[in-house]
Amino acid sequence: MVGWSYLHLVLGFDAAVYTIHTWLDARQLRALRRAHPPKELAHLYLAPQDYASKQAYSLDSLCFGMARGAFDSALSAALLLSGFLPWSWNAVGHLLGGAHRPIAQAVLWTLLTSGLNATLGLPWSLARTFGLEARHGFNKTSPATFAMDALKSLGLGLALGPPLIAAVAFILERAGPWVALHLWAFLLAMSMVLMALYPSVIAPLFNSFTPLPQGQLREEIEALAASLHFPLTKLFVIDGSKRSAHSNAYMYGFWRNKRIVLYDTLIEQSSVPQAGGWAEVVAVLAHELGHWALGHTPRLLAAAQVQILGQLALFTALRASPTLASSFGFDPVTSPPFIAFVLFQYLSGPLDEALGCLNNYVTRRFEFQADAFGVAQGRAEDLKAALLVLDKENKSPPHTDPLYSAYHYSHPPLLERLRAIDAAVARGGSCAAEVKKKE
């Protein structure tokens, strides 16, 4: 380690991660370029253009991601090597008159650097929305909607960012040896507040939520919720088609105040009453309710809090290093604790990568368990049909390299899920014994 600094470690790690990502991307490119679909799914592609369309979207998406990854890696290295971070910090200090005002300086500096990142990322967002997604028939966002979304996001950032940054900087200045616990408690409280505000205050700024009208679909969903003792209070339809043809469904809410949200695209893409009811939509919700019944969400939240507290403890051990600030070009005497906290985000990259892989492994297991829960509700065939519809409409990759999937995907690929559902059916839906219904 002689002659190496923290900056060299960060640059070396970033180069290693970029190399790994590029190698995995190359493997995925080979998988996507296969001339024929998987044998088990060949019957789904009635015309050659069906497979070609999915293949083209997957290839374009991957290549776009590779280009964005190369740009981001080069930009990060350039900013670190050029000394932009200490230069911009000192420039903000001069704007504030040179007085020692670490909290105000932290707020203004974070806003300026975040604005720079957002500006540099804007062309990529435009290219994805109006180029890639539009070319493959997914984009429904108008230029006016895109602009309004950007302005609303900016407004939220300016409203929420300064007080949160100021609070973090204040805690770093005053907390002393218990900084990890104080920061963790504050971040936990803020995350709970934002989780409570998001569905009723933030999300409606971008989408319309309308109650699902009375009818067969609502009756089937309410019957499913009642059979599982799920405390459903409201059913909404979100206008996802306002921006994209992709579809989804989710649930949210605290304690005994649960709500379910269906994308209008999911309803449009699924079966209609004349074709046998809304079995596919209800099967998707049976999967989502499986996450609730099996306690996946609180387990993931608890694991995330342990992860955050552990990383903050590492920060406590590292923040007093006499060479941390100077290795990145900051003055070690005048740099406040906030700078050490920012630099720690760069140094925690190896841990973030490892935890990301572990999180993917856990969430994939949870997805299999939620599918098995749907099987236990007698919805195996409907769930398989729904997964096939979602895969077709969203143009999911027809082939997936196993290493690429394990590294990047939080949800298992279609074939793995279909095989797991068949295996659960063969077991007789034995996962039902694991389910503790809420009373």
N, C-alpha and C positions, 0 to 999 in steps of 0.2 A: 504493500500500500504506500510505500515511500514515494513521495513526489505526486501522489494523487490527491485530488481535492473532492469535496462533495459535488462540485460542478462536473468534474470528470466522471464521477460515478453515475450521475443522472444522464449525461450524454451517452455513456457506454450502455446503460440499461435501455435507454430509448432506442439506440441502434439495434440492440439485441431483440427487443420487442418488435421493432419494425421488420427485422429479418424473419422472425418467426411468423408474423402476420403475412408477410409476402409469400413465404413457403406454403402456408396453409391456403392462401388465396390461389396459388398455382395448382395445388391439389384439387381445390374446388372447381377451378376452371376446367381441368381435365374431366372431372365428373360431369359437369354441365354440358360438355361438348359431345357426350355419348350420342350416337346416332339414333338410338331407339329408347323408348321409355322402359321402366322396370317391367319385367314380365308379368308380375302380379297386377300391374295397373294398365297393361297394354289395351285391355278391352275398353278403357275409358276414353281412349283417343280414337274417335270414329273416323276422323279425317287427319291426314298428315299435318295440315296447318294447325290443328289443335296442339299437338306436341311442339311444333315449331314456334308457336306463339309463346307458350310458357318458357321454352328454352331461351328465346330471344330476350324476354323480360328479365329472366334470372341472370343471363350473361351481362346484359346492360347494367343491371343493378350492381353486380359484383365489380365490374370494371369501373363504374362510377365510384364505388366505395374505395377501390384501390387508388384511384386518382386523388380522391379526397384525403385518404390516409397519407399518401406521399406528400401532398401539400402541407398537411398539418404537421407532419414530422419535420419537414424542412423548415417550416416557419418557426416551430418551437426551438429547433437547434439554432436558427439564425438569431432569434431574440435573446437566447441565453448567451451565445458567444459574443454578440455585439454589445452586451452590457445594457440592453434596453431597460431591464427591470430596475437597476439602481439609478440609471439616468432619469427615467420617468418618475421615480420616487423623489429624487432630489428636485426635479422640475416642479412637481406639485408642492414641495416644501417652499420653493421660492415664490410660487403663486400665493401661498398663504403668508407671505411676508417674512419667511425664515424663522418664525417663532416656533418654539417647541410645542406643537399641537398634534400629538401622535394620533389621536382619535379622528380629528377632522381630516388629517392627512391620509389616514387609512381609508376613510369613506370616499374622499375625492379620488384617490389613486385607484381604488377598486372600481369605481364607476367608470373612470377613463379607460382603464385596461379592458374592462368588460365591454365597453362600447367599441373599442378597437376590435376585439374578437368578434363581436356581433357584425360589425361592418365588413370584416374580412370573410365572414361566413355567409353574408347575404348573397353574393353571386352563386354560391353553391346551392343555397336554398332555392333561388330562382331557377337554376339549371335543373334541379331535381323536379320541382313542381311543374314548371312550364316546358321542360324538355323531356326528361326521362318518363315521368308519370303521365304526361300528356301524350307522348308518343305511343304509349302502350294502353291508352284508353282509361287510365285511372283518375287523372286529374279533373276535378270539378270546380277548382278554385278560380275565381275570376281575379284579374289584377286588382280590382277594388277591394275584394275580400282579403287578398294577400296583404295589401297595404294597411288595411284596417287592423288585421291581426298583428302586424308588426308594430303599429302605433299603440295598440292595447298592451302588447307585451312590454313595450318600452315604458308605458305609463305604470304598469304593475311593478316593473323593476325599479323605477324611480320612487314609487310609493313604499315598497317593502324593503328595498335594498339598503338605503342609508341607515334606518334604525337597527336593522339586523347586524350590519357591519359594525356600526358604532357600539352595539352591545357586546359583540365578540371582542372588539379591540379593548373595550373597557374591562371586560373580565380578564383578558390577558395582562392588562396593566396592574390589576388589583388582586387577583386571586392567589398569587404566591404558589406554594407547593401543592395546593389543592386545585390547581387550575383544571386538571383533567375532569374531576368530578363536577366543578362548577360549569365548565363548558358543556359537558355531557347533559347535565340537568337542563341547561338553557336550550340546547339544541333539541332535546326531547320535548320540552314544553312547546317550542315553536313548531315542531313537526306536528304535534297534536292539534295545535291551533289551526295550522294551515290545512290539515286533513279535514277539520270541521268546516272551515271556510270554503274550501275548494268547490264542493258540489253545489252550494247554495249561493256563493258570491262570485267565485272566479270562473268556474266553468260556464255559467250562463252568459258571461261576457263574450264568449266565442261561439257558443252553440245554443240552439233552442231545445228545451226539454218539455215535451208535451205528454200529458198522461195517456197511457195506452187506452184506446177506447174500449168500451164494452163489446164483447164478442167472444167467439170461440177461443181465440188465442189467449185472451186475458183469463178466461175461465180455466183453460188447461194449465196455465202458469200458476194461478192461485191454488188450483187443486194439488199441483206438485208441491208447492210451498207448504200447504197445510199438511200434506202427508208426511213431510219431514219436520214439521213443527218449526219451520223457518219463519221468524218474525217479520214477515213482509208488510211494509206499510205503504209503499208507493211503487208504481210501475211507470217508467218513462220510456219514451222513444226520442232518441237524439237524432238531429238532422245531419248525420255523418255525410250524406250524399252532397251536402253543400260544398264539401272540399275534396272528397275522394270516393271512389267506388269500392274501396276496401271495407270489410264488414267486421263487426265484433259485438260482444256483449260483456257486461261486467256488473258487479254488485258492490255496494259500499254502505257505510253506516256504522254507528256505534251501538253496542249493546242490543237492545230490543227495538231498534229503529232502523231496519234494513230496507234498502231500496235496490231495485233492479233496473238497469238501463239497457235497452236494445237499440242497436243502430238500425236506422230505417233501411239501410242496404242489406242487413241480415234478413229482415222480414221480406224484402223484395226478392232476394235470391233464393229463399227457402220455399218449401212446398206451400201450396194454397189449399184452402179448405176442400175444394172440389177434388183435390188429388189425394185426400186421405188425412186431412187435418194438418195441424202445425207440429207434427211429431218431431221434425228435425230441429226446429227452434227450441222446443221444450227439452229435447235431448241435450242441446248445448247448455241450457240452463241447469239441467241435472248435473252436468259436469261442473259448472260453476258453483252450484250448491254443495257439491262434493268437497270443494276446497273449504267451505264453511263448516260442514259437518265433521270433517277430519281435522279441523283446527289448523289448517295450513297458514292462514294469514297471521294469527297471533304468534305462531312459531317463527315465521319469517321475521316479524317485527322484533321479537325478542332476540333472535340471532343477529339482526342488524344492530340492535342497541349494544350487544356484547362486542360486536366488531368495532363500532364507533368508540366505545369506552376503551377498548384495547389499543386502538390507534392513538387516542388522545394520551394514554399512559406512555406510549412510546415517544410521543411528542414531548412530554414532560421530561423524559430522560435525555432527549436530544437537544432541547432548546438552549441549554447552557453551554453547548459546544463553542469554544472560543473562535473556531475557524468556520462555523457555518455561514455567517453573514459575509465574511470577507471572501470566501471562496466564490461567491456569486457577484462580488464587486461592491457589496454594501459596506458602509462604515461600521465596524463591529462595536464602536463606542456609542454612536448616536442612534443606531437602528433599534426601533422598539420591538417588543415581543411579537407584535403583529407580523413583522417581516419574517421572524423565525417560523411562525405558523404557516405563512404562505410558502416558504421554501420547503417546509416539511411535506407539503402536498406533492412536490416534485420527488422528494426522497422516498415517499411511501409508495411509489409506483410499483416496485416488485411485489409488495404485499397486496396491493389492489388487484394486480393481475392474477395472483394465486387465489385470492378470495373470490374474484370473478368466476374463475373456473369452478371453484367449490360451490358457489351459489348456483351456477348453471346445473351442476350435478344434482343438487338438492331439489331445485325447482322442476327439473325434468322428472325426478322420482315422484314429486307431488302431482305432476300432470298425469303420469301413469295411474296413480292412486285415484285421482278424480275421475279418470276414464273408467276405472274398475268400479267406482261408486255408481256411475251411470249404468254400468252393466248390472249391478246388484239391484237397480231399480227397474230392471227389465227393458232397458232401452238400448241394448247393444247394437241392433241393426239400424235403429234411427240415428244413433250417435255416429256410426260408421258412415251412413249416408250424409249426415251433416258435415263431417270432416271432409268427405269427398267434394261436397258442394263448395265449402270454404276454400279448399285447396285449388279447385278449378277457378273460382271467381277471383281469388287473390293471386293466382298464377305463382304459387309457391314452387320452389325449385324441384324439378322432376327427379333429379339425382342429387345426393348429398354425400360428400366425402365424410367418412366417420370421424376423422380427427378434426376436420373443420367444424363439424357439427358439435362435437364434444367441447370444443374451445369456445365457440361463439353462440350456440343456440341455448336459450333458456327453455324452449319447448321442443319435444322430440319431433323428428321428421314424420311425415304422414305414414310411411310404411311401418315404422317402428310402432306407432300408435295402433294401427290396424292389427298388427300381429299381436300386440299386447291385449287388445280387446278380445281377439279370438281366443287367446290363452285364458283370459278371465272367464269367458263363456265356458271353456272346457273345464275349468275348475268349479263351475257352477255358481260363479259370483260369490266366492267365499269371502271376499273383502267385506261383505255385509257384517260379519262378526266384529269387524274393527270399528264400526260406526257407532258413535254414541249420540243418539238423537237428543236434541235440545227440548227440554220440557218448559 
